[in-house]
Amino acid sequence: MTDQPIEYTDARDDFQKASASLAIARRKQSRINSWEWANTAARHAEKIGIENARNLLGVGNYPDLPALDAALATLRKDELVIATRHAGLVEWLNGRGYNGRVVERATPSDILNKHVIGKLPMHLSAIAASVTNIHVPNVPEEKRGKELSADELDKYLAYMRTYVVKEITVIEP
């Protein structure tokens, strides 16, 4: 592979390299490129204890990425990631017992098969174990788009809703 995307080169360990490789394989329109990145993911997955990871990918035209996703999920599914740049939200969550690693900009390797609290684009939501959004229904117009404190989140009746997002189609050329 001559072109290595930054999410792969920035990955710090074999789990993150496997996660990043799977995310890259999903984006590849070329069957050959998709398999190349899927095999890279399988090599890293085997290094962290997933036996026969290459076999999980199957033998079809495109690799069976969800099978390798599921195997990786067994390793990290209980981890919580809080994806936000808002200190007040982190304080509000911590006060309710939700403690996790805080990231301002989530990457595939940050959130693959993890429970995430925060706003994510659909392509990232689909690779998380679940995504919990915070809704603040009674925030006044003048406060919209501004940093809210934990007390203000309570005052404006913030609540959480959890979703599981699943990618259901792959466009083949």
Buried (B, 14 or more C-beta within 10 A) or exposed (E): EEEBBEBBEEBEEBBBBBBBBBBBBBEBEEBEBBBBBBBBBBBBBBBBEBEEBBEBBBEEEBBBBBEBBEBBBEBBEEBBBBBBEBEBBBEBBBEEEBEBEBBEEBBBBBBBBBBBBBEBEEEBBBBBBBBBBBEBEEBEEEBEEEEBBBEBBEBBEBEEEEEEBEEEEEEEE
